[in-house]
Amino acid sequence: MHRRQSIVPAVRRAASDGVSACWLAFAAGTCLIVAGCGWMGGSTARDDAAPNTGLGRIATTDDPAAGPAAIPDPEQPRRDDVSRLALDLERLLAESRGTPPDQPAEAGTEPGSDSGMTVVTDATHAPPVEAVAPPPEPIPEPTPAANPAITLAQVYDRLTELLRDRMNGANEPFADALALVAATASSPAAMPVDPASDSGGRLSPDEVRTLRAVRDLLTRLGESTDASDAARVLREVADDLETGMGVRIARAELCRRVDGFGSFQPFPRNDFLAGQTNRAIVYAEIDRFAHRPRAESSDGGAPGDTLAVELSQELLVVHRADGRLAWRRPPERIVETSRNIRRDFFLVSEIELPRTLTVGSYLLKVRIRDEIAGSVDEVSIPLGIVADPALAWEGASR
């Protein structure tokens, strides 16, 4: 009994001090060895002892192989002492794990002291492992920055080459030529393009003139200082472009009355009664005309005028069927002066259609010549000579 009392406190102190599971297992094994040695020497039968499980199984006294009862040696441990020691050890192990004696401990943990020893049996409970940082990647050497001016020039050179190839291979080269002019004129890094020479003569004079105006417009817009200046540039380039395209008759009518530009009363129909003189007013709106400095000695006009428009107008009546000339008014010179460029320009001419015109269909041709630019335009106004008064307009002269 004195051996049990000396061993149990030692085991309890080991568990309370946090001795590792390995030391507890070693102590348990030692106890079992000692118990075995004592049991080999003899045992004491106990009528009131019940069968146990686990480590308490060695406390059983009804084992037939145990032999007859004998007086125990006081120097040897008794079986009941060893059994109690085993039960106490099992209880201490359970208390150190924080679980009841009859409940198994979780896998992966062992009781122990604060020595820091950890037994890992489950990967999910493994302590974190610090990742080993990969070696740093070498820092690439900086490449020298490209020259923006050189790069832009190369891009525009390539673009110019592609657009020129498309223009030369297209059936209608104007669109590609326009893109070529716009791309090169908008950047000082691009080589200038001449629409006439670069197109190989495949563009008409009007198309070449238009492309040159676009090039001039983009160049001057890039030099504009504000929106007002840009609007002035747009207007001037548009005027130059229209002037370069030649004079144009925007509208021509036979009228009964004209009050001003865009204000007139045309005939309900241009049918006149045969055998009499018929009076009418020829109204014509003109644009794309050129200007020149005013010559005070010959142009007339008001003092202070600095610009002059010089046109000539010719009127002809021809048979619609064969183009035979039936009546003509020779060209008349018209000079108008102004302080600024004129935008609204119209001509009013009173005419008398002769009574010699026979019944039939005619064309009144209005022909305008710009004496400054040398361009000419012509439009035709249909008219008819009828024998039935019911077919003529109501206000016809008699």
C-alpha positions in Angstrom: 0.0 0.0 0.0 2.8 2.3 0.7 4.1 1.8 -2.9 0.7 3.0 -4.3 0.7 6.1 -2.1 4.2 7.0 -3.3 3.7 6.4 -7.0 0.3 8.1 -7.5 1.4 11.5 -6.2 4.4 11.4 -8.5 2.2 10.7 -11.5 -0.2 13.4 -10.5 2.6 15.9 -10.2 4.0 14.9 -13.6 0.6 15.5 -15.2 0.0 18.7 -13.3 3.4 20.0 -14.3 2.7 19.3 -18.0 5.0 16.4 -18.5 4.7 15.2 -22.1 2.8 12.2 -23.3 5.9 10.3 -23.9 7.0 10.5 -20.2 3.5 9.5 -19.1 3.5 6.6 -21.4 6.9 5.6 -20.1 5.6 5.7 -16.5 2.6 3.6 -17.4 4.8 1.0 -19.0 7.0 0.9 -15.9 4.0 0.4 -13.7 2.8 -2.4 -15.9 6.2 -4.1 -15.7 6.3 -3.8 -11.9 2.7 -5.1 -11.8 3.6 -8.0 -13.9 6.6 -8.9 -11.7 4.3 -8.7 -8.6 1.6 -10.7 -10.3 4.1 -13.4 -11.2 4.8 -13.8 -7.6 1.2 -14.3 -6.5 -2.2 -12.7 -6.2 -4.9 -12.2 -3.6 -8.5 -13.3 -4.4 -11.2 -10.7 -3.9 -14.8 -12.0 -3.7 -16.3 -8.5 -4.0 -14.2 -7.4 -7.0 -16.2 -6.9 -10.3 -14.7 -7.3 -13.8 -13.4 -4.0 -15.3 -12.4 -3.0 -18.8 -9.3 -1.1 -20.0 -6.4 -1.0 -17.6 -8.6 -2.2 -14.8 -8.8 -5.6 -16.3 -5.6 -6.7 -14.5 -7.5 -6.2 -11.1 -9.6 -9.4 -11.8 -9.2 -12.1 -9.1 -11.2 -14.9 -10.6 -8.6 -15.9 -13.1 -8.2 -19.7 -12.7 -4.5 -19.4 -13.7 -3.9 -17.2 -10.7 -3.3 -20.2 -8.5 -4.2 -20.6 -4.8 -4.3 -17.7 -2.4 -1.1 -16.7 -0.8 0.1 -14.3 1.8 1.5 -11.4 -0.1 5.0 -10.2 0.3 5.1 -6.9 1.9 8.0 -5.8 -0.3 6.1 -6.6 -3.5 3.2 -4.6 -4.8 -0.2 -6.2 -4.5 -2.5 -6.6 -7.5 -5.1 -4.3 -6.1 -2.5 -1.7 -5.7 -1.3 -2.0 -9.3 -4.9 -2.0 -10.5 -5.7 1.2 -8.7 -2.5 2.7 -9.9 -3.5 1.8 -13.5 -6.9 3.4 -13.0 -5.4 6.5 -11.5 -3.0 6.8 -14.4 -5.8 6.4 -16.9 -7.8 9.1 -15.1 -4.9 11.4 -15.0 -4.2 11.0 -18.7 -7.9 11.9 -19.4 -7.7 14.9 -17.2 -4.6 16.2 -18.9 -6.4 15.9 -22.2 -9.5 17.7 -21.0 -11.8 14.7 -21.8 -13.7 12.3 -19.5 -12.0 9.0 -18.7 -14.3 7.0 -20.9 -14.0 9.4 -24.0 -11.0 9.1 -26.4 -9.0 12.1 -27.0 -9.0 13.9 -30.4 -6.5 12.7 -32.9 -3.4 14.7 -33.3 -2.9 15.9 -29.7 -0.9 14.4 -26.8 -0.8 15.6 -23.2 2.4 17.3 -22.2 4.1 20.1 -20.5 5.0 23.5 -21.7 8.1 22.2 -23.3 6.7 23.1 -26.8 6.6 19.6 -28.1 3.7 18.9 -30.4 2.7 15.6 -32.0 0.9 16.1 -35.3 -1.3 13.2 -36.6 -3.7 15.3 -38.7 -2.7 17.7 -41.4 -5.7 20.0 -40.6 -4.2 20.8 -37.2 -0.7 21.2 -38.4 1.0 24.5 -37.3 1.4 27.1 -40.1 4.7 26.8 -42.0 6.2 30.0 -43.2 6.5 30.0 -47.0 9.9 30.4 -48.5 10.0 33.6 -50.6 11.1 32.9 -54.2 14.2 34.6 -55.3 13.6 38.1 -56.7 13.3 38.4 -60.4 15.9 40.5 -62.1 14.8 44.0 -62.9 15.0 44.7 -66.6 17.1 47.5 -67.7 15.1 50.5 -68.9 14.9 51.0 -72.6 15.6 54.4 -74.0 12.5 56.4 -74.9 11.7 56.7 -78.5 11.8 60.1 -80.2 8.1 61.1 -80.6 8.8 63.3 -83.6 10.6 60.5 -85.4 7.9 57.9 -84.5 5.1 60.2 -85.7 6.8 61.0 -88.9 7.3 57.3 -89.6 3.6 56.6 -88.9 2.5 59.3 -91.3 4.9 58.1 -93.9 3.4 54.7 -93.7 -0.1 56.0 -93.8 0.7 58.2 -96.8 2.1 55.2 -98.6 -1.0 53.1 -97.9 -3.5 55.8 -98.9 -1.5 56.6 -102.1 -1.6 52.9 -103.1 -5.3 52.8 -102.5 -5.9 56.0 -104.4 -3.9 54.7 -107.4 -5.8 51.4 -107.4 -9.4 52.8 -107.0 -11.8 53.4 -109.8 -13.0 56.6 -108.1 -9.8 58.0 -106.4 -11.3 61.2 -105.0 -12.3 59.6 -101.6 -8.9 58.1 -101.0 -7.2 61.3 -102.2 -9.3 63.3 -99.7 -8.2 61.0 -96.9 -4.6 61.3 -98.0 -4.7 65.1 -98.0 -6.5 65.2 -94.6 -4.0 62.9 -93.0 -1.0 64.7 -94.2 -2.2 68.3 -93.8 -3.2 67.8 -90.2 0.3 66.9 -89.1 3.5 68.9 -89.7 5.4 65.6 -89.4 3.9 64.3 -92.6 5.2 64.9 -96.1 3.0 67.4 -98.0 0.9 65.9 -100.8 0.0 67.5 -104.1 -3.3 66.1 -105.3 -2.6 66.8 -109.0 0.8 65.1 -109.2 0.2 62.3 -106.6 -3.0 61.1 -108.3 -1.2 60.6 -111.6 -3.6 62.9 -113.4 -6.7 60.8 -112.6 -8.5 63.6 -110.8 -10.6 66.3 -112.5 -9.6 70.0 -112.2 -12.5 70.6 -109.9 -11.5 67.7 -107.7 -7.9 68.9 -107.6 -9.1 72.4 -106.6 -11.3 71.0 -103.9 -8.5 68.9 -102.4 -6.1 71.9 -102.4 -8.8 73.9 -100.6 -9.1 71.2 -98.0 -5.4 71.1 -97.5 -5.3 74.9 -97.1 -8.3 74.7 -94.7 -6.7 72.2 -92.3 -3.3 74.0 -92.4 -4.9 77.3 -91.5 -7.2 75.8 -88.8 -4.2 74.4 -87.1 -2.9 78.0 -86.8 -6.2 79.5 -85.6 -6.2 81.2 -82.2 -9.8 80.8 -81.2 -13.3 79.7 -82.5 -13.9 83.1 -84.1 -10.7 82.9 -86.0 -11.5 79.4 -87.1 -14.9 80.5 -88.4 -13.3 83.3 -90.4 -10.9 80.8 -91.9 -13.7 78.4 -92.8 -15.6 81.2 -94.5 -12.6 82.5 -96.5 -11.6 79.0 -97.6 -15.2 78.3 -98.7 -15.3 81.5 -100.7 -12.0 80.8 -102.4 -13.1 77.2 -103.2 -16.4 78.4 -104.6 -14.7 81.1 -106.6 -12.3 78.6 -108.0 -15.1 76.3 -109.1 -16.5 79.0 -111.4 -19.6 81.2 -111.5 -23.0 79.4 -111.0 -26.6 80.4 -111.6 -28.2 79.1 -108.4 -31.8 79.9 -109.6 -33.6 81.5 -112.6 -37.3 82.3 -113.0 -39.6 84.2 -115.3 -41.5 86.6 -113.0 -44.2 89.2 -113.0 -42.6 91.1 -110.1 -39.3 91.2 -108.2 -38.8 93.1 -105.0 -35.3 92.0 -104.0 -33.1 89.0 -103.4 -35.3 85.9 -102.9 -38.4 88.0 -103.1 -40.2 87.6 -106.4 -43.6 86.5 -108.0 -43.1 83.9 -110.8 -45.8 83.3 -113.5 -48.3 80.5 -112.7 -47.1 78.9 -115.9 -44.7 80.1 -118.6 -47.2 79.9 -121.5 -47.7 83.1 -123.6 -50.3 83.9 -126.3 -49.0 83.9 -129.9 -49.3 86.9 -132.2 -48.5 89.6 -129.5 -45.6 91.0 -127.5 -45.2 89.4 -124.1 -43.4 91.1 -121.3 -41.6 89.3 -118.5 -38.8 89.7 -115.9 -35.8 87.3 -115.8 -34.7 86.8 -112.3 -31.4 85.0 -111.7 -29.5 84.3 -108.4 -25.7 84.1 -108.9 -23.0 82.7 -106.6 -19.4 81.6 -106.8 -18.4 84.8 -108.5 -15.0 86.4 -108.1 -14.0 89.8 -106.7 -11.4 92.2 -107.8 -10.2 95.6 -106.5 -12.4 98.4 -107.6 -11.2 100.8 -110.3 -12.6 104.2 -109.5 -12.2 105.5 -113.0 -14.4 102.9 -114.7 -16.4 100.9 -112.2 -18.4 103.7 -110.6 -20.0 102.9 -107.3 -20.1 104.7 -104.0 -17.1 106.4 -102.4 -15.4 104.0 -100.1 -16.1 100.9 -102.1 -13.0 98.8 -102.5 -14.2 95.6 -104.3 -16.0 95.0 -107.6 -17.9 92.1 -109.2 -17.9 92.1 -113.0 -20.3 89.8 -114.9 -22.0 89.7 -118.3 -25.4 88.2 -119.1 -26.7 86.9 -122.4 -30.3 85.8 -123.1 -31.4 83.5 -125.9 -34.7 81.9 -126.9 -34.3 78.6 -128.9 -36.7 76.0 -130.2 -36.7 73.0 -127.9 -37.0 70.5 -130.8 -33.9 71.4 -132.8 -32.2 74.2 -130.9 -32.8 76.8 -133.6 -32.2 80.4 -132.4 -35.5 82.3 -132.3 -34.6 85.4 -130.3 -31.4 86.8 -128.6 -30.3 89.7 -126.3 -26.5 90.3 -126.6 -24.3 90.1 -123.5 -24.7 93.0 -121.1 -21.9 94.0 -118.7 -22.8 94.3 -115.1 -20.4 95.8 -112.5 -21.3 96.0 -108.8 -19.0 97.6 -106.2 -19.0 97.1 -102.4 -16.9 97.6 -99.3 -16.9 93.8 -98.4 -17.2 90.6 -100.2 -20.7 90.1 -101.6 -22.7 87.0 -100.8 -26.2 87.7 -102.1 -26.1 88.6 -105.8 -29.0 88.6 -108.2 -29.8 90.0 -111.7 -33.1 91.4 -112.9 -33.7 91.9 -116.6 -36.9 93.0 -118.3 -37.5 91.4 -121.7 -40.2 91.5 -124.4 -40.8 88.3 -126.3 -41.5 89.3 -129.9 -44.8 88.6 -131.6 -42.9 86.7 -134.3 -42.5 83.7 -132.2 -44.7 80.9 -133.6 -46.7 78.4 -131.6 -44.4 75.8 -130.1 -42.1 74.9 -127.2 -39.0 77.0 -126.5 -36.2 77.4 -124.0 -35.1 80.7 -122.6 -31.3 80.3 -121.9 -29.7 82.5 -119.4 -25.9 82.6 -119.8 -23.7 84.3 -117.2 -20.0 84.9 -117.7 -17.7 85.9 -114.8 -15.4 88.4 -116.5 -12.9 88.3 -113.6 -12.5 84.5 -113.3 -13.4 83.7 -116.9 -15.9 81.0 -116.0 -19.4 80.6 -117.6 -22.6 79.0 -116.5 -25.9 78.5 -118.3 -29.5 77.4 -117.3 -32.6 77.0 -119.4 -36.2 78.1 -118.5 -39.0 76.3 -120.4 -41.6 78.5 -122.1 -44.4 78.0 -124.6 -46.2 80.0 -127.3 -49.9 78.9 -127.6 -52.7 79.9 -129.9 -55.6 79.4 -127.4 -56.0 82.3 -124.9 -57.4 79.8 -122.4 -54.0 78.1 -122.2 -52.0 81.4 -121.7 -51.4 83.0 -118.3 -54.2 85.5 -117.3 -52.0 88.6 -117.2 -50.4 88.2 -120.6 -49.9 91.3 -122.6 -52.2 91.8 -125.6 
